[in-house]
Amino acid sequence: MNTTTIDLDEPTLEDLTFVKNLIQEFVTETGSVYGQGILDNWQQKHAKLIKVFPKDYKHVLQELEKQKQQQAIEEVKENEESSGSKNALQSIDEVHTLRKAVRTLSMDMQIAPEQTKVIQAQRRRSIIQHRRRKYSKTLRGTDYAGFEATEDLQEIAAENEELEMEETSDTQDSDEERVAKKRASHVAEIENLVNHIKSDENLDKLRGFVKYRRQKVVYRLAEERVKDWDEVVDYKTVRSNIREQAARCMDCGIPFCQGDTGCPLGNIIPKWNDYVFKKNWRQALEQLLQTNNFPEFTGRVCPAPCEGACCLGIGSPAVTIKGIECAIIDYAFLQNWIVPQKPSLQTGKRIAVIGSGPSGLACAAQLNKAGHTVVVYERKNRAGGLLRYGIPQMKLDKFVVDRRIQLLTDEGIRFITNTEIGKHVPADLLLRENDAIVVCTGSTTPRDLNIKDRDAKGICFAMEFLEKSQRLRAGDDISWEGLDPNGKRVIILGGGDTATDCIGTSLRLGAKSIRAFEILPKPADDRKPENPWPQWPLIFRVDYGHEEAAHKFGVDPRTYGISTTEFIVEENSAGIKVVTGLKTVSVEWTKDEKGAWKMNNVPGSEEIHGCDMIILAMGFVGPEQTVIEQLKLKCDPRSNISTDKDKYNSSVSKIFAAGDCRRGQSLVVWAIHEGRQAARQVDHFLMGHTNLAGPGETSEARNMRGFIVFCLLLSFVSLVESGSYCYQKLSDAQDAFNKALGITGANWFSAGSLRNQVRVHYMSDPPNGMRTVCTAAQEFKNVLRDDYGRCVRVIELIRNDDGTATNVTEVMAKEYFYTMVAFDFTCGAGFAVFVNDPTFCIAGTFNTSAETLQQCDQTYGYQATNGDPSMLCNYIKNDLDCYVNAFQKCGDLGKFFGCEYVRTSLLFGHPYFGIADAQFPGNGTCDKLGVCFNNFAMALNLTTSTPWRNPREFRSEIERVYERGSQNGFLSLCQAFRGLRDCLGFEYRRCLSVPTFATGGSNTVQDAYDFIGVFSQAHFTCGAGFDVFYRNEQCISQSWSSNRGRFEACYNDYHAQIAAGGVNAACIAGQQLSECFEFIFSQQCSSARTDVIWWGCEYARTFMFTQFPRCSQRCTTMIVGGGV
């Protein structure tokens, strides 16, 4: 909750009346049980309401109220002035007093201005000293260069308040002086401060892109920067002009800078540009950190594709987005706003991240936020990967990298360096010891030039050269091994960013001469027609290294359209081949008849170039294979780790991949994006849900998915206690259960005793004992309410919210929940069977066969805990048979009750096992199934009366019914569905089940689930979803008719993931199926129709839930009228 922009106030009587009336209207329209419960307990519930009041809106209301009061005062004064002589005398007295005050001030005017100047000077010095006290003593001059005059509105307000309090305590003014000062002073609000600053500095964002030019000075002077290893950027110049550059942002209606061709992270660029212009740096930081974990990296080394996609760049130079981004995070560090944020909860899950480059760091940071234990393995001696050794000091100061690594360490992430997975630690061991592995090893296999004498001394890869230079600068005890460029003629093969870094590094190390050969032709000065905006502009650029080399040697070091054909070497006295030059040939690029580019050598263009050192900077071809081979991961044709499109799970369960090892050689910003999204998928894989941000998703959008209806509709929040939340909730629920049942001390520490006491009620006073138990079970659920799905889990009893273990064992927790979830059956489908048993045989069995039932439970418990895991299905079947035999004397109804009673419990612990429904007693066959389905098909004009033979075609036919609207569409479907239920009668539940359609050899189990899933969807459409469909029939029907192919694609993706990943992929696949439906309905019906979006989500979730009932997926609660 951002308390810098909102206030949390107690609701007024008027507010409470409004909220209560709104809930009453909601209950009237929807029949909401939850809403009625709030109304019934209004005296307790209203105390939890908090009013969320935006500060800006609150300020406007206060100003309006002040204006009304001032207007009323003026009206009173006017009335007083027009009334009698007494009032006239009073007015004269007031004027006299005013003149006296003014005269006193006038007499002091000779010294007042000087005093004012002194006070203002003292005030300025106090503010500067106040700011300096906040800065760390370890800051470098670069850290605050250019920020000397920078102010943040929230800091200004705090400083003003502090200094005014100091002045008030030190100043003893007379009454007349205070009156004069009060009349002369004006305390400005934040909005007025902004207007004042604009006026003083003559800055105006209106048409700022026309008034102000893009800043061209970015780097320090070349002749100065080549003498040191400090960062090449002229931070003082960039930062001091940052607000003018921010004023150039046009606040585009469609900001391409954060779209597909712009920032891969989806940075909310226009927002933080605007906040910087308004001097609201805190808000700018908050917007920036929502989508980017490491803006201090991207703000320094990213080539800024966002600027290439900037709308202003169509006809003018783009906004300096990269410079503004870097200024925001640097100012935040300067102000000590960036502090470790340790997760408040721990999940108990352990994840290994292999590689500490940008993708590995981003993945680790996100997973740590989610409460997982994260260990990052790095084979080098320091963490940072590419950021540490692949990017030179003058481009990314290692102080910046160290600062972030330390911050992540303080947040709880563990870094293990000098450890290569696959060499020092077997990869399969890592897999066994962790709940998940994320491979972020990067694309580190360099492209080689396999020509004669490649093995000569003096030829090296760019990363080898850059790493040595960085390690030597860091003080490592290593040698150059002949790669020191000092005094040597250096040739670099390649023309990308890495080649530029090699140029800059070689210059600073004293190279005698530097040349760079690029095989591609020289880019054009402007965009070509085939490279339109908003694509990244493929144009000729002069980067820092090129400028420095040109300054020193008088010419740009690059030569384009040149190919190396041979290395020239000599043998020294030791018999070692040493490079002395290379042969080249000029090349031309032409297109063949198919339009493909073809390289041709230019005859007679051969040349020999003398050199002492050659650096190969020709890019990378893929990740190293050691880890990949040991983990047996599938690779794509480019040797990268293979995953599905926009997915990060590999071909092996529990193993994910992110960054260049998955997508190939790319940018740092793409690596961060990959790490963030891989973390999101890992979190969902482990927990069944995730609150981590999706691609380009802000915290606001993420929170909207998770808020319940009243948080969003009524704009209030309820405070939830911290600590072991579910443990306490379960304790309260168990107390309520015990009280309703009249027992004491029964809980998870005595699950066996609890089960026996419940069974005593079953047998002591049937059927009243059963009713008492069901009342107690309802009290248990009433206490948990919305937390039931969250808290009724084994893990919530065996570990605290901080990840530490409780004194409850897993066996104890399972036994307890087996007892409690059995009420879902005994107080549901089994209730009528129990209470209508004429001889109370079922109740008596709990008495006469108590020892037998206890033996059934103990035998299964021992086998499940200590037996062979591969025999678990047999253990479950034996337990079912044991209960059936115990209740056999009560006939078919008794056997059904006993079997289903224990099956409901076992489903809690083993939701993915095929524990078939007990056969409900009937005629033992489903003979009427064909007739009933024939009637169903005729009622809807379907083409088949045996739809279970092709369930997917059947589903498509049913969904085509939705396209017809209400009367001929879903209303007729609901009527036909009701007819099917009536036709099957008592056999409906048994016959319309997975076992019925998965036998006989003509259907797979998956087909059976798909077929039953269609009827589960019909349950929803004709039940909970009926009202939403009826009120939005035109929109929903149109969605089906216009997006038939897209809906089918959603189903196909779902089935493909189930087929590939099995039950482990089920919850993720189901979540994505629901999100797919949500997206289609939001596009067709508008994102404002949140009740329709909820309908689409719930419709898809119901289909998945048929097969995987324990996936903890939820759809956002809908309300009438499209709000959420």
TIVOPA-571801 format. One record per residue (C-alpha): y, x, z. Coordinates in steps of 0.1 Angstrom, whole numbers, plus 5000, padded with zeros to 4 digits. Layout:
N
YXZ...
This chain:
1124
500050005000503250164988505650105017508450284999508849984975507649694997508049565033505249405053506949125072505748845094505748515075508348265085507547905093508747815058506248075044503347945064504147585053504247695017500947885019499147605037500247355011499147584983495647624998495447245003496247194967493647454957491047284978491846944963491647074928488447294932486647164963486647524976484547555008486147885016489647735013488647435035487347675061490747835063492447505067489947395094490647715113494347735105495347825140493348145139493648225102497348205099497848485123496248725098498748655071501248925062504048875037504449145011508149155003509349384975512349584988514449534956513949154957514649144994517849344990519049104963518448804985520248975014523249054992523348684980523248575016526148815025528148674996527648325008528748415043531848605030532748305009532448075039534648305060537348315033537247935031537747915068540648155067542347955039541947635060543447815091546447945071547347605059547047445094549947425120552447685134549947815159547747935131550848085114551648285146548048405147548348525111551548715119549848885148546948985126549349125100551249315127547949475139546949565104550349725097550149925129546750065119548050155085551150315099549050525122546950645093550050715072551550935099548351145100548051185063549451535064546351655082543751395073542951535039542251875053540051735080538251535054537651845033536352035063534051745073532651715037532152095035530252085068528251795056527251975024526252285043524252075068522351895039521552235022520352375055518252065062516552095028515952465032514152395065511652175047510652435022507752675028508653035036505953145011507752994981508653214952511953214935510353044905509352754926512852634933514652774903516552494886516052254915519052364934521052054925518151814923518051524947515651244954517050904963514650854991515351195005519051135002518750815022516850995049519251285051522251055052520750865080519951175100523351335094525251025102523350995135524351355143528051295134528050975154526951155185529451435180532551235170534751045195537150835174539750595187539350225181542150235154540450535136537150355136538750045121540450255094537250445086535250125085537749975060537850285039534150365038531450215018527750275024526050264991522550124985520050304963521050114932524750184938523850554942522250554908525250404892527550644910525550944898525550814862529350784864529851134880527551314856528451104826524751044818523750714803520150624793521450354769520850504735520250834752517950934724521050924701523551084725521451374738519551644719516151784726516352094747515352394726515452664752512052664767511053034771512853324788514353584765511553774747513054114755512954024792509653844796507454114779508354344807506554134834503653904839505753614852505453274835507253274802508952944807512652944817512252704845515852724857517152604823514452344818514752184853518552184855518651974823515651754831517451424837519251444803515851504786514451204805517350994793516151044757512950834764513350504746511050294768509050194737507449854736504250024725504250374739502050574715502550884738499950734762497750594735494650724716496650974695498751074725497751164760493951144765494551074802496750774794499650914815502250644822504850854805507750604800507650504837507850854852510550944826512650654838512050744875513151104869516350984852517050764882516351054906513450864921511151164921508651014946507950724924507650944894505051154912503150844922502950724886501951074874499151124900497550784891496150924859496251304862494651514890496251834879499651794863500652144873497952264848498652034819502452074823501952444816499052494792498752154773499952164737501351814744499751574720501851304737504951464722503351454687502851084692506251014707507950724688511250924689509451194669509350964638512951064629514151294656512751564679510351414705511051374742510251694762507451514780505551824790508651984807509351664826505651634838505751994850509051944868507751634887504751814902506652134909509351944927506651754947505052084958508552214966509151914988505751955005504751604993501351734981499051755011495251735014493951385012490551375029488351065022488250825051484650725045481550925036478750775015476051025024475451114987475451474976476551584942476451924925479052014899478052314878481252484867484752504882486852464850489252184845486551924839484452034869487552034892488651694880485151554885484851704920488251574930487451214919483951214935485351354967487851064968484950824966483550974997480651174983479751524994480651764965479552124960480952314930478952614917480752884898479153194884482353404884483753564916486653314918486852944911488852804882486752874851488952874820492052824841491253144860490153394834490653224800494453154803496553464810498953504840502153464820501053124807499552994840500353184871497153224892499253124923499252774908495452784904494852924939497052664954495052374939491752534947492852564983494052204983490652084971488852294997490952145024490051795011486351875017485052014984482852324988483052604962480152844959481153144937479053434923476253184918474853114883472652804880469552894861469753254872470453274909469452914916466752734896468252424879465252204889465752294926469352184923468151854909465751794937468351864964471151644951471551274943473251374910474351674890477351704867477151984842480652114834479852454820482352444792481952564756481552934763479453064734482053234711481953224673480853574661481453754629478053884618478954154593478054524591478854744622479654444644478154634673480754924671482755014702486154864703485154514689485054244715485353864721488753724732487353584764485853924773489254084768491253824786488853814816488954184821492754184820492953904845490354054869492054394868495454224876493654054905492554384919488854374911487054704909486054694872486654924842488054844808484954984791486955094761488954764757492254884771494854814743497355064757498555284728496155124703496454944670495154594678493954344652493153984663490953774642491953404647495053194647494752954676496052944712493553204723494753444697498353394709497253474744495653794732498853884714500953834746498454014768498154314744501954344743502254364780499454624782501254854758499554804724500955034697500854764671499454404668498354204639496653864637494553754607493953384601491453274575493152934570496352894548499752894564500652544577503652354562506952334580506851954580504151694581502051634550501451284537497851304549498951394584501251104593502751014627501350954654498651214646499051554660501451734635499652024617502752234611503852594614504752684649506153004666504653034701505553274729503253554717504453544681508053554692507453854715505554044688508253974663510854094687509054424694507754504659510354324638507954094620505653794627502253934635500353664616498753694582497253374567494553324541492753644548489053704555487354014570484454144549483554474567484154684598485055044593483555274619483155644628480755824651482256024678480856344693478556144715477055964685478655634694480055414666483755344672485855104651488655254630489554974607488354674587488254554551489754224541490153994511492653724505491253374501492453054485491552704495490752434469489052104469485852044450484951734430483951554462487251624479485751894503487752214510486252524494487252884501487453124472488153504473491153624453490053894429491754234434493054144469490854374489492654584515491754834543493554804576493455084601492954984638491555104671490554764686489454424672489554104692487453814679489353494688487653254663486852974687483552864703480352704690478952534721477752574757475352844769471852714769470352854802471052554823470552304795467052444788465952454824467052094829465451994796468551814784468751674749471451834726473351714696473351904662476352104675474252224705476452024729474751814756473951474741475151154756475950804743479450734730481950714758479150774783478351084804474751034815472451284798468851224786467551314821468151074850470651184876472151444853475651394838477751614816481551634810484051854793483552094765479852124771479651754761482451704735482752054722485752294723488852104732491952094753492452114791493751764792490651634775488451824800490351664829489851324813486151394808485751504844487451194857485350954837482151124844482851094881483450724877480050684860478350894887479950684914478850364898475350514893475050604930476750304946476250014920480049974918483150204916486750194925487550514906490050474877488850404842490350564811494150544815493750294843496450284870495850224907497549884903495049774876492149914896493249734927493649404908489849424900489049454937491449214954490148874965491948554954494348514983495648874982496748814946497748454947499548434980500748804982499448875016496849115030494649095061494049405082490549525084489449745113488350095105485350285118481750165114482849845099479549685088477749805120480249615141480249305118476449295119476549325157478949025159476848825135473648905155475448795187476348465171472748425159471348495194473748255210472847975187469148035192469448085230468048435231469448765244469249125234467449085201468749305173467649595150466349805180463849535187463049385152459549295162460649105193463348925173460748815147458348695174461148495192462048325159458448235153458248085188460947835177459047765145455947655164457347525197459147215186458547135149460547045130463447075154462747445161463147525124466447335123467647545153466647865136468447765104471547675123471548015139470948175105474047995092476048125121474948475112476248425076479448255088480448565107479748795078481148565051482348785022480949095038477348965036476549145003478249455015476749475050473249345047471949685035469849935052472350215047475050025067472850045098471650395095474950575089478550535101481450495077482250865082478850965069477351055102473950915112473650625137470650605162469050335140466150465118465450345083462150185094464049995122466749875097464149755072462149565097465249395110466549285075463049175065463248925094466848805086466548765048463348565052465748275063466848255027463448095020462547925053466047755054466147705016463247624993460647635022462547405045461347075030457747215029457847305066459546995080457446755059454146905069452546595084450146785107452547065115449847305104452347565091454147565125450847585143449747885122452648085136450948025170447248035164447448325139450248525156448048825160446848805124450348785111451449075133448549275120449649195084453149325092451949645109449449735082451949705055454549895075452250185081451050195045454550175031455750455054452850695054450750595023450750714987454050594971452150524938450050264956453050064969452349774945448849754960450249754996452649474987449849264971447649315002450449195024450948885003447248815003447148865041449748595046448148355021444748385039446448325072447947995060444947895038443847635063447147445056446147375020448147464989451547395005450647625034449547905011452747864991454847885022453048185036453148385004456848304996457848365032456748735031457648774994461248705002461348975028459649235005462049164977464849295000463249635002461749654967463949444944462749604912459049554918457449264899456549064930455648734913456648394927453948214946452547934926453947604939451147354943451047104914448447034887448047404882449047414846452247384825450847144800454146944798456147254789455647204751456646834752459646894775460947174753460446974722462646704737465246964748465347114713465746774696468646684720470546994708469346994672467647334677465447484650462447564673460547384700458847714712461947934718460148174742458648334711462048474702464348454732467248634716467348394687467048104713470048244732472048264700471347904692472347794727475547984725476347824691476347494710479247624730481247654698481247274693483647204722483046964750481446634739479146774713478947114729478447214765478346854778475346774755473847104766474147004803472646664795469746824777469247074804469146794830466546614808464346924808464446944846463546584849460746614824459146904842459746754875457846924904456547184880460047304869460347604892456847724887456647674849460147804841459448144856458848494843455148504850454648194829456148344798455048704803451348614800449148554770450048874751452648714729455648804750456849124768458049104803461549184790461448894766460348664795463348784816465648724786464348374781464648274817468148444817469348184792468447904816470148094845473248094823472847724818472647674855476047844858477647664828476547324841477247414877479847654891481347724857481547364845485147294856486547614841484747544807485947184807489547274813489547564788487047424762489247504732489847864742486247934752484647754722486947944699485948274716482348204708482948104672485348404664483448674682479748604676479048954664480949114693479048914719475749014703476849374704477349344741473849214746472449484723474149764743472749614775469249604762469449954748470550094781467749914800465250044774466550404778467150414815464950154831465850014865468050314873470450214845470249834852473249794875475550004853474349824822474949484838478449594849479249694814477849374800480149174822483149394814482349354777482448974780485648994801487349204775486548964746487648654765490848834777491748914741490948564728492348364756495048594769494748824799496748564819493848324818492048494846489848184853488448214817487948594822486048514854483948264836482948524810482148784836480048544857478248414826477148764817476348854853474048554857472048674827471649024843471048884878467848704867466149044862468049264887469049044916469949334939472649484918475749454939478049344911480749084917483148904894486748864905487248514921489048274899491447994908492647684890495447744866494648084854495848284885493848534904
